[in-house]
Structure formats: structure tokens, C-alpha cells
Amino acid sequence: MADFMTEIDFESFRRLIYDESGIHFSATNRSILESRLRERLREKKLQTPSEYYAILIKDKEELKVLLDSVTTNLTRFFRNQAHFDAVQNFVVPELLKLRATERNLRFWSAGCSTGEEPYTIAMMLREILPAGWKYEVTASDISLKSLMVGKEGFYTDSRVQGIPEAFLGKYFDKRPNGFQIKEDIKKVIRFDYHNLKNDSGQRGLDVVFCRNVLIYFDEAAQKASIERFWDAMAPKSFLFIGHSESLFGMNTKFEFVKTDWACFYKKSI
Ligand SMILES: C[S@@+](CC[C@H](N)C(=O)[O-])C[C@H]1O[C@@H](n2cnc3c(N)ncnc32)[C@H](O)[C@@H]1O
């Protein structure tokens, strides 16, 4: 059987996806790209990747659909609990001292997928912030399908595993096949379409979570995103990346912080 995608097709698609999102497809994960393209061609009733490419370069909406289809959206509530322990035991106590005048904390979950990460942050802050303190969480992604799930805030029984019983009872309403996040928590989160390739326009953030996203970027795209985080963050603020990710060798201004709970980064100035 002839190859579905020629070498030239592969190069064109991977260049387009990289330029638009920073997501890097290497020759070893070419088959993932191929299977996503096959699916999209079937849906669009097209025969060849080059026909689809011709549509993509003219149609921004279709490009969003393609980007959505090539993302990996795996996530879960309380993923890497150590990070939340560090927020609770180190980051928030620091911020309570540093922001005592404003009494408002701003978090960003960048690459939030279907919402489990920002909801975890929101529930935790609700538990630990003293009375009189406010907080907001921005949650952004390039996957529109994932953002819709997050905005809806409904999770099937299997997806709520990992949420402590007490949180489940307090912050969710039981439905026949799962759990619905309560309005009270939902309203502190602003879900937004945002491509990390661009400046989000946010400034003065206290904590940025960008976990398990940079892993899909090449080094140049990772560095560019990290620099944009720096600009978006307040002096004396904190950055969490995935536990298999690192800024090592990237020559950034972030300071590495090692605590009893987890490692993360600090913008000191
Ligand atoms: C594996 S999920 C990680 C979700 C969550 N942060 C966690 O750690 O559980 C990666 C997410 O990054 C998003 N993503 C990938 N490239 C992106 C980009 N250029 N801009 C914004 N989000 C992106 C994907 O759509 C996906 O939802």
C-alpha cells in the first residue's frame, strides 16, 4: 500500500503545526500525526493530505480544529499532588506575606486541558486562604473541545478518582453518571482560548502552572513560552512546570526552588 503521507506532506504539516502552536512532531511520532490527519480527511471527505493542507492555509477555523486534534489532553484532578502540597505549605504562606496589601491572588493554568488542574487549584485555595482574601484562576488551552468540558464542569465517575472524599462532597453535586462542579467554584475560573505561542496579555500573575505542555514543544518554543510567562508574572511569583520538564540549560531568569514538597521556579525580581 502506498504511503498515506509523502515526506513533503509530513514536512509541510509539521512545519505548519510547529509555527502555529510550538508543538513539535518528530519522525518517531509521525504515525500519531498521520492517524489524526486520516481521521480529519475522512470527516471532511477529502482524498489526500495535500488537498487538506490547501484548505488549512486559508481557513483559520479549520487550523484550530487540526491543532485541537493533535494535542494530547491527558490530565487528572490533583495530578502530581506534591505540587499542590508545595502551594499549600510554601507558596501560599509566602504570598500571604508578600501580597498582604492587595489580598488578591491571581493564578494561571496554562494548558489546562479539560479543567481538572484549575479546579484543583480553585478548590485548594478555597480551603487554605484566610477570610478576606480573594483569588482568581485563568484557565487556557488551544483545545476547544477540552475547554468546553472544563467550562461545563461535569466529570464522569472514573474521572473524579483522586479527589478527596471531603472535596467531592463539598464542591460537587452528584449526578446519575458523575459529578458536577458547583457554581461557587466554577465562577472563580475564567476559561479562555489561548495559544502559548502568543502573549496572553496577562500581567502581575502570582502563580503560573504550565505542566505537561512544554514537553510537546521543541527547545526554541519552550524558551519563548517561558519568556512570555516571565513577562506575565509579578515580581516575587512562582512557576510550576511538569515534573518531567525542566528549565535546566535554558538560560532563563527564573530561580530554581527546592522545597520539602516539590521543586518549582521563582521570579525573584
Ligand atoms: C497533557 S495536557 C496537560 C494538562 C494539565 N496541565 C496537566 O498537567 O494535567 C497538555 C495540554 O496543553 C495544551 N497545549 C498544547 N499546545 C498548546 C499551545 N500552543 N497553547 C496552549 N495550550 C497548548 C493541549 O491542548 C493540552 O490540553
The ligand as an SDF file (V2000), in Angstrom:
LIG
                    3D

 27 29  0  0  0  0  0  0  0  0999 V2000
   -1.1910   16.8220   28.6510 C   0  0  0  0  0  0  0  0  0  0  0  0
   -2.2270   18.2280   28.7760 S   0  0  0  0  0  0  0  0  0  0  0  0
   -1.7580   18.8700   30.3450 C   0  0  0  0  0  0  0  0  0  0  0  0
   -2.9360   19.3230   31.1710 C   0  0  0  0  0  0  0  0  0  0  0  0
   -2.5930   19.7980   32.5880 C   0  0  0  0  0  0  0  0  0  0  0  0
   -1.7560   20.9650   32.5470 N   0  0  0  0  0  0  0  0  0  0  0  0
   -1.9470   18.7090   33.3990 C   0  0  0  0  0  0  0  0  0  0  0  0
   -0.7510   18.7470   33.6570 O   0  0  0  0  0  0  0  0  0  0  0  0
   -2.6540   17.7740   33.7610 O   0  0  0  0  0  0  0  0  0  0  0  0
   -1.4520   19.3650   27.6380 C   0  0  0  0  0  0  0  0  0  0  0  0
   -2.3760   20.4870   27.1880 C   0  0  0  0  0  0  0  0  0  0  0  0
   -1.6010   21.5090   26.5570 O   0  0  0  0  0  0  0  0  0  0  0  0
   -2.3750   22.0500   25.5160 C   0  0  0  0  0  0  0  0  0  0  0  0
   -1.4950   22.7450   24.5380 N   0  0  0  0  0  0  0  0  0  0  0  0
   -0.6110   22.2040   23.6730 C   0  0  0  0  0  0  0  0  0  0  0  0
   -0.0410   23.1520   22.9210 N   0  0  0  0  0  0  0  0  0  0  0  0
   -0.5530   24.3380   23.3510 C   0  0  0  0  0  0  0  0  0  0  0  0
   -0.3610   25.6870   22.9520 C   0  0  0  0  0  0  0  0  0  0  0  0
    0.4850   26.0280   21.9690 N   0  0  0  0  0  0  0  0  0  0  0  0
   -1.0660   26.6450   23.6000 N   0  0  0  0  0  0  0  0  0  0  0  0
   -1.9270   26.3180   24.5940 C   0  0  0  0  0  0  0  0  0  0  0  0
   -2.1650   25.0600   25.0000 N   0  0  0  0  0  0  0  0  0  0  0  0
   -1.4810   24.0690   24.3770 C   0  0  0  0  0  0  0  0  0  0  0  0
   -3.0850   20.8510   24.9300 C   0  0  0  0  0  0  0  0  0  0  0  0
   -4.2230   21.1980   24.1740 O   0  0  0  0  0  0  0  0  0  0  0  0
   -3.4060   20.0330   26.1780 C   0  0  0  0  0  0  0  0  0  0  0  0
   -4.7070   20.2690   26.6330 O   0  0  0  0  0  0  0  0  0  0  0  0
  1  2  1  0
  2  3  1  0
  2 10  1  0
  3  4  1  0
  4  5  1  0
  5  6  1  0
  5  7  1  0
  7  8  2  0
  7  9  1  0
 10 11  1  0
 11 12  1  0
 11 26  1  0
 12 13  1  0
 13 14  1  0
 13 24  1  0
 14 15  1  0
 14 23  1  0
 15 16  2  0
 16 17  1  0
 17 18  1  0
 17 23  2  0
 18 19  1  0
 18 20  2  0
 20 21  1  0
 21 22  2  0
 22 23  1  0
 24 25  1  0
 24 26  1  0
 26 27  1  0
M  CHG  2   2   1   9  -1
M  END
$$$$
